Amino acid sequence: MNMNDKPIEEFFFESLLKICLGSVLIVMSVDFYFTGFAATRSAIIDFAILFAILISALLYKKGYFLASVLVIGFLTMAAMFYQSIATDSITTSSMAVVMVIGFGFSVLLKGKIPFLLHGITLIGMISVFAWLAMHPTRYGKPNANDIIVAGVTYLILYLVIGFSSMLLKKRYDEAFKILAEQHLELVEKTNEIETQNEELLLSQENLYQLNLTLESKVEERTREVQKQNEQLIRYAYANAHHVRGPVARLLGLIQLSKMETDLDYPFLFQKIEEQTHEIDAVVKEINKELEF
């Protein structure tokens, strides 16, 4: 899975596992270097936390995110409570680890689960503080009071850290949801714009093809008009040079027949017939030329 595709909770949890593993290995190395694990209690706590980290990592790898968070959270918390009870004291380091666990519950989980886990953690802390304060054989009155004061202080710190981080996480989730919706809208708008661009390109292509068709039709029509103009020019030329001659001669013969009384009508009709045939021949030639 790509890191950018993971939820922020999983990315944070992976980083937390790596940090915890490195920290535990460093602590175990220091304990071994200085004591050789002579302090059995310290070694038990170190190995318990290492075991919790490894089991949590295995569960996370198999896809059980909630189970992996619960395992590392409660096993590590149990180790810290055991350390406080076994050493008859509340150490800053153990309570700091508990605070980190509470912070992890707030930022890694959603819904009502963090409230439940915070409640369990608070009950565990109160139980440890109460157990330490209620053993006068181990603590005198001043020490018991100090335990109560320290317990109240750590409880308040836990509430502040746990619930403030949970509130921030809630605001982050709300902002992320808004951003995700805006991103989705942006993607939809982008897809819509791409579709419109494709339609526009298609329209432009259709318009280009139409222009080509129109140009072809205009050229064809222009050629037809030019051909018709040429035919008209040829007709006008034929009319002016070939038809007008026989017609003029016919008109002259008719005019001559009106002026002369003593005419050779057979000769006149023969000439009229000749001019008529000439006109007919010219008209046929013109029709033949106009057909092309």
Sequence and secondary structure as in RCSB ss.txt:
>XXXX:A:sequence
MNMNDKPIEEFFFESLLKICLGSVLIVMSVDFYFTGFAATRSAIIDFAILFAILISALLYKKGYFLASVLVIGFL
TMAAMFYQSIATDSITTSSMAVVMVIGFGFSVLLKGKIPFLLHGITLIGMISVFAWLAMHPTRYGKPNANDIIVA
GVTYLILYLVIGFSSMLLKKRYDEAFKILAEQHLELVEKTNEIETQNEELLLSQENLYQLNLTLESKVEERTREV
QKQNEQLIRYAYANAHHVRGPVARLLGLIQLSKMETDLDYPFLFQKIEEQTHEIDAVVKEINKELEF
>XXXX:A:secstr
  GGGS HHHHHHHHHHHHHHHHHHHHHHHHHHHHTT  HHHHHHHHHHHHHHHHHHHHHHTT HHHHHHHHHHH
HHHHHHHHHHHTTS  HHHHHHHHHHHHHHHHH  TTHHHHHHHHHHHHHHHHHHHHHT TTT  HHHHHHHHHH
HHHHHHHHHHHHHHHHHHHHHHHHHHHHHHHHHHHHHHHHHHHHHHHHHHHHHHHHHHHHHHHHHHHHHHHHHHH
HHHHHHHHHHHHHIIIIIHHHHHHHHHHHHHHHH SS  HHHHHHHHHHHHHHHHHHHHHHHHHHT 
